[in-house]
Structure formats: structure tokens, C-alpha cells
Amino acid sequence: MRGTVLYGKEDVRFEDVPEPKIVQPTDAIIRISATCVCGSDLWSYRGINPLTGPTPMGHEYCGIVEEVGSAVTSVKKGQFVVGSFFASDNTCPHCCFGYQTSCQRKEFINRAQAPVLRVPLADGTLVPAPGTPPKEMIPHLLATSDVLGTGWFAADAAKVSPGMTVVVVGDGAVGLLAVLSAKQMGAERIIAMSRHETRQKLAREFGATDIVNERGDEGVARIQDMTKAIGADAVLECVGTQESMMQAIRSTRPGGHVSYVGVPHGVELDGEQLFFSNVHLHGGPAPVRRFLPQLINLVWTGKIHPGKVFDLTLPLEKVAEAYRAMHDRSAIKALLQP
């Protein structure tokens, strides 16, 4: 079998890798129907996250179960399933509180950019769809595996509720789907911070009522002006840089909520500034497994179409081209088909 391996900065190869097999009785083997490149993959691709050696890639996936271990009871051969980027048992105390990405037995999924994938802790990780989806639905179901689940967590963690004014910082796939999520949760005004016309268009399609081009101090000033110097009720930080985090905190009204779902890089918070901002902060790696049943149902019933963030589709063997397109921002998100 061939799969995706990252060797170093901008060095992605599609090469021979071992065929996945059942290792533990709690494992499942799935035949990938679709996978994709994640924005978080780019931190390693750009050389910002150092590698210790050749690294298998891919953590977003959906597909058909081919084999299950002897202890697996909730999924069976032939089912179409979606899973989270962290395997979890879904029974430990952290999972029961809804934070499966902090599962006491968690394992990161990192070999999904390949035709076949071994999923540990299958009972707690995989969620079956109601049936076998039509081909056109697969991108929308794939989005639930990470980017929609992460955008949904951004809105959930920021306590988005009907009537709110919400700001979304970041116009990548997660930020765009955070807009969709805020809309689904009833936000009245959704301000998307974006400088890119194609992304602005999709943000509006997903529910954004306003677009702000400015960043940093200028972006904060614009939000304050738009909210009559009060600030937003909720700000969803979907980037992970120092500028984006401070922009989020400073755009939030006292007592408001800031969620942060972008993996932090170089983010440092000043204690005194945070103290006097009087905002709530909540975020981290999105517990996608908590939301998967609901999100799959929303897709299955045609209520949402999150797969619109995929604006480039390539065969899996052209994965290096997919990374380049996302790196140079000529694509929002690249879908890969085995």
C-alpha cells in the first residue's frame, strides 16, 4: 500500500507504507472513502513544527469498515463511518464530561492520507452513518471529522446562543465552519474577519452578516466601532497566533466569551491585561467525538453543507500538490480521493 509521509519542510511523498492490520481487539480497519489536508498539517509542512523523522500524515477520514477486532461491538463490517482525529474510549471520566480529546487512553490518528486506516478504540471513536451515503454527500460527512467539529466546538465553547453578536477570527476552513456553526446556534450578527474575496463569499453563504478586512489593532478598532464600543458577545479564535489571540480577547465585551481552537504557536498572554479584560476563555483540541452524532445527522438530513470548504479535489497520489495549494492559499481545503 502507498501512503503519505512528510520528510521535512515542503517534502511530502506518497510512497510504500505497511498495510494496516488489526493490532488490538478494539481496533477497526476502514477503507477510506475520502480524506484531506488539514490546516494544522501545514505547521509541520512549513517547518514550524519540527519533525523527528519521516512522519505519516492525515487525521481526517471517513469510509467503509473492512474488519473489526474481536472486542468491537458498536460498528461492523460494511458500515460507513466517520471518526475523530483522536481515538478515544468514550468511557473514561474525561470522555464522560465531553472531552474525548483528553481521553485517558487517547491516541492521535496520523495515517489517514492513505487508502486504508487502522482506527484504535473503534467503539469510542467511530460513528456510523445511517446508511451508505451518495457520492455527493461524502465531502460533507468528511468535514464533520475535524473542521466542522472544530468550528462547532469554537461556537459551543464561546457559549453562542440566539441573538448574540459573534466575531470569527480566521477565514480558513475551521473559521468558515465556525461561522456556519454560530449561525446554526442562532447568532443574530456574525462578523467574519477576512481579507480574501473567495473566503468572504463562502463566509456569507454560511451565515456571516458582516465582513471585516482589518487585522490587529485596526481590526479591534473596527469591531469596537461596529458594536458601539461594547465589543462582541462571543469571539471565536480559529488561527492560533499571538496577533489573532489578542485580537479576539480585545474584541470581546467584558463578561463575553472567547474560544480558541487554533493550535497556538508563540501565543503568550499578559496576566494583568487578561485580568482586566474580564472575559471568559475556553478552548483546546476540539472534542469532535462529542458532536459527531449531531453533525452527521445535520449533514444526512441536508440541513448543512460543510463540504463546500473543499475547493480543490485531487487523487490521493497527488497529495503533494494538495499541500502546495493550501500552503500558498490557492485552495481553502483540499479533498483527496483514493
Secondary structure, DSSP 8 states (H G I E B T S, - for coil): -EEEEEEETTEEEEEE-------STT-EEEEEEEEE--TTHHHHHTTSS--SS-EE----EEEEEEEE-TT--S--TT-EEEE-SEE--S-SHHHHTT-GGG-TT-EE----SSSEEEESSHHHHEEE-SS---GGGHHHHHHHTTHHHHHHHHHHHTT--TT-EEEEE--SHHHHHHHHHHHHTT-SEEEEE---HHHHHHHHHHT-SEEE---HHHHHHHHHHHTTTS-EEEEEE-S-SHHHHHHHHHTEEEEEEEEE-S--SS----HHHHHHHT-EEEESS--HHHHHHHHHHHHHTTS--GGGG--EEEEGGGHHHHHHHHHTTS-S-EEEE-
